[in-house]
Amino acid sequence: MRCVFVNIRCKPGTSYKVAEDIALREFHSELYSTSGPFDLLLKLYISDKDDVGKFINENLLQIPNIERTETTLTFKAF
């Protein structure tokens, strides 16, 4: 499994709704509300055999009111 972090910027006033929609899909490990240029921080694990971009497009970016995402791939845990 590959650990991936996704910063999510939502349309103004929709971050709680977006967080609820993500939680209902049950593909995340952790989900946080954040300050700064992004509204939410999502931690998820994606199978090594799955394409990260395709997984995010098919599972996350289909959720309404997401304006932008920034994905950080991880390589090794210490």
Helices and strands as residue ranges (DSSP letters): E 2-10, H 15-25, E 30-33, E 40-46, H 52-59, E 66-73
